[in-house]
Amino acid sequence: MADLDTREWLLTNGLGSFASGTVSDVRTRTYHGWLFAATNSPSRRTLLFSHLEASLELPKQVIALGTNFWGSGQIDPAGYELLRHFNINPVPKWVWGEDDWQLTRQLVMPHFCGGDREVGRWGGGEKNFTPTLREAAGASTPHLPITPSSCNRLLIQYRYEGKDEGILRLRLLIADRDFHDQQKATPQLQFSQLLGQGQVCLQGINSGLFGTPWHLRWTRGNYQPDGFWYWNYHLPEETRRGLSDREDLYSPGYLTVTLLPGDVVTLEAKVGFPDLLQSPLTDDTFAEVVEAEQDRLSLVFGWEQEEVGRLGDWEKRRWGEKSTPSSFPIWQQLLKASDQFVVSRFCGAEPTVIAGYHWFNDRGRDTLIALPGLALRTQRFDLAKGLLQSLGRYCRHGLIPNIFPNLENEPVYNSIDTALWWIETLGLYLEATQDWLFLAEQYPVIQQIYKAFIGGTRYNIQVDSTDGLIGWDARGVALTWMDAVVDGQPVTPRRGKPVEINALWYSALCWASRWAEILSEQETVAEPSRFAKQARRYSQQAQQVKDSLQQFWNSQLGYLYDTIEPDDHRNSQVRPNAVIALSLTHCAFSIQQGRQILQLATKRLLTPYGLRSLDPTDPEYNGKYMGHPQRRDRSYHQGTVWCWLIGPFIRAWKRFYATEPLPFDWQPLLEHFLADGCLGSISEIFDGDEPHTPRGAIAQACSLAEVLRQLEN
């Protein structure tokens, strides 16, 4: 591996914390480091531990194993030239070496230590035995939340092989900064350290304010404090993104370890002050943590141990019976990757979904689009229920928030469709589980959404009484999933009546009619006639909306208008929102219309990695997502390929072309999952132009979830 390989890896812990870096071990992003701790799960992520700079001293040479980009343009040292091997499964593993020596390093981030309690709550099958969210969030809960300081951990293990004794020196590089920022050496920023037996406790102090304490302990070696700064690291990915690209890191000291051939040294970084009651750290601890994580995943997904490592059908077709790029079959890798997005809010009180790594927090719309793949396809029904229950509790004025900031701030209700996606996803959950008690519990939320849309709510969102369609009219905001705003102006405003919003509204009315009818037949329900009357009203309105949706039909193009604007102008741009409209559970369009729509979408929008957000022949099309942030934001929905849209395309194709082969080859996307971008995950977006370079977040919940949902395992 003589090339400088900047493909990426990711570890998460179920609290929003993460570790990430590159195959060559060089940091290229602000978001690369070994311990970004979510101290207010899943938010307030802080870089505490950047990495260890390693060197190996042998009788006749000193070998620097690190790799760094510097502001001067140099790469120094160039340890990547000695990198022999890297593997991502079951944990990231690097092997450096020459003919007479070899050094192996592995990293593992233990999962949130809710243990069996958490696995039971958000696992699958018959293992769901935890109390309800109401109990978990209330004062009378029998299980108190676990503080993140007891759970944010990273373990590192080095193993040395060689013919001579070696001396391994590990220099600590640390920080105390928000995960979006870069650290700069200033007189106001200091670091305290307190050295104990086999451990050191560290804490940043900035302008007199104490940062997050954490400590590092080790199984062998001698620690030498000698604090000083390393200035001017260069982060080339941030340069390409048009952002600040320099960082300073502080080194409080270094650990010296003498190793005989076959010796191992294990280190643990952990948020919080040292705990006298914590279990001893041994060299076996690393393997125990890896095994515990395998056991947890097996329990969550119902794996049999003998299934782990068994080749799946896709791998057999692609690589043959014996030759595969990983000991884990793709389906299990996809399941494992899906679990990285599932995190705890309030340290265990309720589940949520990180929209994407590195920089996204949890988002309502993304959670609901991802839920069928992450939770229903994987039979994690309690997880699905918890997510729906949690989002339903946040419903205000008939809207469900799209953005969940830090706990100190209120959620942001800036979307027209999140509430409608909630109803659509609730329907999928109920169809899968027949959980009519949950329907009865959530029915008031359904009614709140319905009444708000009928009567009018924020952003002038309201049903048009003349045709039953939903419209909105508010300047300076973008309320659909095409939500990029530059200089206070939406790039794709879509004010008026967007097509997929009204397709969701139609499906929601169909669901509501069915559910009211079901509730009218329940023996425990009072006033069944009231529900029967509601069912008839919802059904009548659904029929009106179905008829009115024909206003979107562009017979000249054989496609759907994207938006009917407030002045009744029809926007005829070819966008994937028409495909979304065809993919929902209840579809208002004829077979002939659906087939024409899909033929044009296949010709203009379909790529090996998803659908373009705009037809390449459109004057507003931008096929490259790159450059300064404003330039990137302007192209975000103007041609950029969105991977998650492959799910709606496949569902629509199966509906309208049930007996014809799918015009999509999974291989490029699965190759991307295995060997491109972030190894073992799927990027948020890709360039609209070939070669469709992956862009945006390196691991996106919706992208991964839709592949899981549609791929046959």
N, C-alpha and C positions, 0 to 999 in steps of 0.2 A: 504494500500500500504506500507507494512513494508519492502519490499525488496528495495535494492538500484538499481533502474531502470535506466540504462544508455542508453536507447533508446533516440533518438534525435529529436529535433524540429528545424524548420527553418522559419524565416521571411525575406522577401526581399522588396525592395522599388522601383524597376524599374530603378535604377541608378547603380546597382552593389553593393550597400551597403547591409549588412545583419546583422541579429541577430540570434544567435543559442545557444543551450545548451542541457541539458538532462531533462528527465522527473523528475528525483530526484533532479534537480537543482544543481547538482555537475558538475564542469567543468572538463572534461576529455581530452580536446584537446586544442592545440594552437588556434584553430578557434572557441572557445566558448567565447561568450561575447555578450553584449547587443547592442553595436553600433560599427560595423566595417564600417566606412564611406568611400565610394568611392569618394575621393576628386577630381578626374580627371576621371569622369565616362567613362567607367565602371571600371577603374583601380585605382591604387594607394590606395588600401584599408588599412585603418589605424584603429587599435583598440584604441578607445578613452574612452569608458565607459564599464568596465568589468561587473559589477553588483552591486546590493545593498545587503549588508549583514544585514539581518533583525533579530530583536529580539523583543519579546512582553513581557512587564512587567505587570503582574496582581497583585492583592493585596498580594498573598501568594507565588508567584513564578515569575522567569524570564526565559523565554523560548527562546532559540536560535533556529531559524528556518533555518539557512543556513546549507550547507553540503560542506565540503572541504576535498580533499586529500592533505596530506602533505608529504614532502620528508622523514620525519621520519617513514612513514608507517602508521601513525594514520589517522583516519577519525574523524574530529572534527570541528565544532559540527556535530551532527547526526540528523539534522532537518528532513531528509527524513523519519525517523521513525514516525513522526507526520503527514506525508502527507496522506491525506484521498482520494484525487481525483485529476486526471489530465485529461484535454481534449484539443484537438488541434483546434477544430472548434467552432466558427468562428475564434477565436484567442487563443493562448496558455493561459491556465487557471489552476492555482494550488489552492488547498484548503487544508490548514493545520488545525488541530483542535483536541480537546478532548471533553469530555462530556459538559463542561461549556463554551467553547469558539470556535471560528472559524475565521480564517483569509484567505481571498481570494486575490489572485494577478492575474492580467491579463496584457499582453503586446500586443501592436500593433505598427507596423511600417507603418506610412502613406506612400502611394504610391507617386511616383514622381508627383509633383503638376502641371503638364502640364494641368490637368483638362480636360475639354471637348475637347480641342485642341488635346491632345495626344490620348484620346479615339477615336476621329474621325480618326486620322491618322492610328492607328494600331488596330482598333476595327474590326467589321464585318458588313455584310449586307449593308444597305443603309446609314450607319452613316459615310461613308468615305468621308470627305469633306475638308481635309487639303491640303495645297500646296504640290507640288512635292518635292522630295529630293533635286533637283537642286536648287529650290527656298530656301529650308531650309538651304542648305549649302553655298549659295551665299551671297554676301554682301547686296543684295537688298531684302533679305527675309523680309516679313511683320511681322514675329514673331521672336523676339530675343530669343536666348536660355536662359533658366532659370539657374542661378548659383546653384551648388549643395548645397551651404551653406543654401539656403532657403528651401531645400527639405529633407535633411538628418535629420530625426527626429525619436524619439522613445517615446511612451507614456506608462506609468506604472500606474496602479490603484490598490490600496489596499482597501478592505472592511472588516470591523470588525463586528463580531456578538458575543455577550456574555452577561452574567448577570451582569458583573461589568465593570467599566471604565478600559480601557487599555491604556498603553503608548507604542507606536510603535517607535522603534529606527532604523533608516536606515543609515547604514554607506556606504559611497561612496568608491568604489574600481575602480581606473582609470589607464589609461596607455596612452602612445603615441609611438606606435611601429607598424612596418609593420605587416600585418596579417600573414605572414609566420614565424615571429620571436617570441622569448620570450623576455619579458622585464626583465632587471636586474637592481637592485638598484646600482647606481654608483654616485660618487660626481658630475659627469658632467651632470646628469639628474636631473632637478629640475622642480617643478610645481608651477605656479603662480595661485593665485585665488583672485578674486575681488568680494566681497559680496555686493549685492544690496537688494532691497526690494523684498523678496520672490524669490530670485534667486542668483546663484553664477556663475561667469564666470571663466573658467579654461583653462589653456594652458601649454603645456609642453615646456621646454627650455633645449635643449641638446647641450652641448659644445658651448653655445652662440647662437645657431640657434633656432628660434621660431618654434614650432609645430603648429598643427591645433587648432585654438580656438574653444571652444564650451561652452555651458552654460546649466545649469539645473535649472528649476523653479518648483514651487510647489504651491498647492492651500491652504495648511495649514501647520503649524509647525514652529519650530525654528531651525535654522542651527547654528552649533557650529564648527568653524574651529579648527582643532588640528592635523595637518598633520604629518603622519609617515608611514613607510613602513611595509608591511606584506611580509615576506620572505618565499621562498621555497615551494610554491604550487607545488604539483605533478600532472602531466598530464599523466595518465596511458595509454591512447590510443597512445600517442607519444612514450612511452616506447615500446609498442607492435610493433610500426612501425620502431623501431630502430633509433629514432631521439631524439634530445634534449627534455627533459621532465620536466624542472623546470622553474618556473616563479615567479617574484616578482611583486606585485601590490602596488600602492600608494593609501593611503587614505587621502584626504584633509580635511575631517571632517564628521560630521553626522547630520542627521535631526531627531528631536524629535517631535512626533505628539501625542497629547492626543486625544483619540477616545472614544466616547460613543457608545453603541450598535447601529449598523446601519450606523455609520459614514463611510465616504469615504475620501481618500486622493489621489490626482492625481498629477503625476510628468511628466515633459516633458524634455527630453534631445534633444538638437538641435545644429547642427554644425553652427559655426559662432558666432560673438559677438551679444549680445542682441539688438533687434531692437525695438525702441520706438513705431513703428507703428504696431507691431505684435498684433494680437487679444489677448484679455485676456484669460488666462488659467482658466477654471472652471472644476468642477467635471463632467459637462455634455459634456465636450470636448471629452472625451474618447469615449463615446457612439456615438457621432456625427462622429468621425473618422471611427469607425467600420461600421456605417451605410453608410458613404460615400464610403467606400471600397466595401461593398456589392452592392451598386448602380453602382459603376464603373464596377465590374465584370458582373453584370446583363446586362449592356449596351454593354460591349465588347462581351459577349457570347450570347446575345439575350435571357437571362432567363426571364421568367415571374415570378413575385414575388411569386405567389402562387405555383410555381414549386419548390421553394427552400424548402428542407426538405421532398419532396415527394420521397418515396422509388422507386428505379428502379427495373427492373425485376430480375437482378442478386441478389440484396439484398433480394428480396422476396423469391427467391429459397434458398438462403443461410441461412437467419435468420428468415424468416417468416414476416408477415405483420407488427408486432409491435416491434419485437426485432431486433435492429440494433446497431452496435457499434458507430454510429454517427447520428446526425440529418441531415447530408448532404449525399445524395446518392452518390455512388462511381463516377458516371459520372461527377457530378459537382465537386467533390473533385479532379478528374483528370484534369478537365479544370482549376480549381484554381491553381493546382500545375504547370500546363504548363505555366501559366502566370508568375511564379517566374523566369523563365529563360529569359524572354523577357525584355531587358533593352535598355536604350538610350545611344548612344555614342555621345560625345561632348554635353552632357546635353540637348538632345532633337533634335539634327540635323538629326540623322539617327538611325534606330533600329539595334540592334544586339542581339545575343543570348549568354548568359553565358553557356559554355559547361557543367559545373558542379560545385556544391558547396561541399566543401568550397573553394578549392584552384585553380580551373581553371578560366581562363579568357575567352574571346570569341575566338572561333576557326572557321576557314572557313569550314573545312570538317564537323565538328560536326554540325554547323549551317545548312548546306545543307542536311545532313542526317535527322536532326530533323525537318526541315521546313515542310514537308508534314503533319506530325502529329500535330505540334504546330500551323500551320497557315492554311493549306488547309483543313484538317479534321475539324477544328474548324471554318471554313469559315471566317478567318481573312485575306481576300485577299489583303488588303492594306499592312498588315504586310508582307505577302509573297513577294509582289512586292517591298516593301522597302528593304527587306533583299537581294533579287536578284539584285536590282539596286545598292545597296551599294557595294556588293561583286564584281559586274561587273566593277565598277569604279576602283577597285584596280588591275585589270588584267594587268600584265606586262609580256612581253615575252611569252604570251600565258598561263601563270600560274596565279592562284588566290591564295593568301596567306592562309596558314593554321593557323598561329599564329599572333595575333594582340597584341603587347606589349603596353607599355605606349605611350601616344600621342607623346612624344618627340622622340620615336624610330620608325624606319621603320618596316613595317610588314615583316614577314619571309616567303619566298616562298620556302618551304621545302616539297612539296608534288607533286606527279605526278597525283593524282586523284581528287583533289579539283576542278579543272577546269572542269573535266568530270562530277563530281557530279553536278556542277552548270548547265551544259547543261541538264542533266537528270531531275533536279528539275525544271528548267525553263519549260521543256516540260510538267511536271505535272501541273504547274501553268497555262500554256496556254490552256491545255485541260480543266481545270476547269473553266476558265474565258473567253476563246475566245478573249483575249486582244491582237489583232493583231497590234494595235498601239505600244504596249510595245514590241512586237516582232521586229517591224521595228526599234525601238530605240535601242534594244540590239543586233541586227543582226551584227553590226561591231565587237562586242565582240566575237560572235560565230566565225566569220571569222578569228579574231586574234588568237583564240585558235587553229583553224584548221590549219592555215598556220604555226604556231609555231611548232605543232606536226609533220606536214609533212616535214618542212624544218629543224627541229632540234632546241632545246632550251637548257636551263640549265640542268646540270647533265647528259648530253648526252642522253636526252630524244628525241626520234625520231622514226618515222614510218619506219619499214623495207620495203624497196621498193620491196623485193622479195615476201613477203606474206601479206603486208598491216598491220601487227600487230605492236603495240607500244612496244618498249623496252627502257631500260635505263641501264646505267652502270657507277656508281660513288661510290667509296669506302668511308666508314666512315659515310654514311648517310642512313636513312631508309625513303623512300618516300611514302610508302603505309600506310594504317591505322595501320598496325602492325609495329609501329615506335619506339619501345624501343631501346635505345642505352646505353650500359654499357661500361665504360672505353674507349669511343671513337669507339666502335665496335657495329654495329647493331646486336641484338639478332636474329632477323629473317630478313636477308638482302633482300631477294626476288629480287635481281638484275636480269635483263633480261626482260622477258615478263610475268608479273603476270596475272593470269587468270581473276580476276574480273576487272582489269584495261582494258583489251582488250574486255571484255564484255561491259564495260561502253563505250569504244571507238566505238564498233559496234552500240550500242544504240544511241550514239551521232550522228553518220553518218546517221542513219535512221531518227532521229529528223531533222537534217540539211536538208536532202532531202525533207522532208515534208514541212518544213518552207519555203525553197526556192520556192517550188511550190505554196504555199499559197501567198507569196509575189508577185510572177509573175502574180497572178490573181487580185491583188489589183489595183483599178483604179488610185490611187494617186501615184503609183510607176512608176518612169521613167525606161525605158529600161527593160520591163518585160522579154524580150528574154534572157537577161543576167542571171536573176534568174532561168529561165527555164533550161538554160545550166548548171548552178550550181547544180540544183536539179538532173539532169541526172548524173553528175559527182559524187555527194555524193552517189547516189543510186548504181552506179557501184562499188564504193569503199566499200560500205557496204556489197555488195554481196561477194567481195573478202575477206573481213574480216570474214564474216560468214563461208565461206568455210575453211579459215585458222584456225578458232577456233577449227576445228576438230583435229588439232594437239594436243590439250589438252586432248583428249579423251583417257583414260586409259582403254582399253577393258578388260584387265585382272582383274582389280579391280572393274570395273563398276563405275568409278568416274572420276573426272577431275584432271589432273596434276595441282599442285598449281602454279608452275612457270616453264617456259622454260628458263633455265639459259643461260648466254652469250655464253658458250661453247656448247650449244644445249642439255645439260643434262636436263632430265625431273625430277622435284621434285615430288615424288609420295606421300608425306605426306597428310593425310586426314585432311583438314582444312575447315572452313566454307566459304571460298572464292568461292568455287564451288556453294554453295547455293546462295550467292549474285549474281553470274552470271546468275542463273535461275530466279531471282526475278525482274529483270529490265523490263522496259516497252517493250523493244524489245529483244527477246531471240533467240539465234542462235542454240539452241539444240533441238533435236527431243523429242517426247513424251517418247519414250523408254529410251533414255538417261536420261531425267529428272527424270523419275520414279526410275531408278537404283540409281542415285545420291541421291535422297531423302530417299530411303530405307536405304542406308549406313549411311547417315547423321543422320537419326532417330536412328539408332542402336548405333552409335559411339559418336555422338556429342550432341544430344538433351537432355536437362535437364528440370526440371520444371521452370527454371528461364532464359532460353536462350540456346545458343549453345556454347559448348566448342570451344576453339580456336585451339585445337589439339586433335587428337584421343588418348584416354587413353592407347592404346596398343603401341603407339610410344615410342621409347627409350628416346626421349627428353621431354616427357610429365611431367609436374609438376602440381599436383592437389591441392596445397596449396599456396595461395598468402599471404605470411606473412613473418615477420622477417626484417632483415636489408634491406635498400632501394635497394641495388644492387641485393640481392636475390629476392626481389619482382619484380624488373624490368625484371629479367631473366625469371620469370614465367608469365609475363603480357600477353603474347600471346602464351604461351606454355602449354595450357590446361585450363587456367582461363576461366570461363563462362562469356560471354558478353551478357547482357540482350538485347541490341538493335537488336541483330541478330535474335531474335524471329520474328521480322517483316519480314525480307527477307524469313525466313523459311515458314511462313504462306502464304505469297504471292506466293512463288514457289509451295507450296502444292496445293493451290487453282487453280493454272494454270495446273498442271499435274495430280492432283487427284480431279477434280472439284466435283465429285459426292460421294466421300468417306469422312468419318468423319476425322476431324483433330486429329492427334495423340498427342494432347497437351491439358492439363487441365489448365484453367486460374486460378483456385482457389489458388494454392500456391503463384503465383505471386501477385494476388490481396490481399491475406492475408499479404504478405510482404508490399505492399503499405499501407495497413491500420494499421498494428500493429507491424512492425518490422523495424529495421534500423532507418531511418528518417521517422517518422510518417507523412503520407501524401505525400511521394515521393518514388522514386525507385532508388536503388543503381546502381552504374556504373557497377560493376562486382561481381561475386560470385566464391567461390572455385569450381574447377572442380570436386573435390571429395565430396561425401556426408559428412555432411548434407548441402553442398553448402552454407556455411556461407557468408553473404554479405560483400564485401570488397570495397576498393577504395573510390571514392567520394560518399557521402551519398545521393546525389540527382543529377542525371545525365539527361541532356536534351534529349539525344538520346534514353535512356532507357524509359523515360516517354513518349516521342513522339511516339515511335513505339507501345507502348501499346495503346495509344489514337488512333493511326491510324488503328489498327487492331481490337480492341475490339468493339463488337456490343453493343451500349448503349440502 
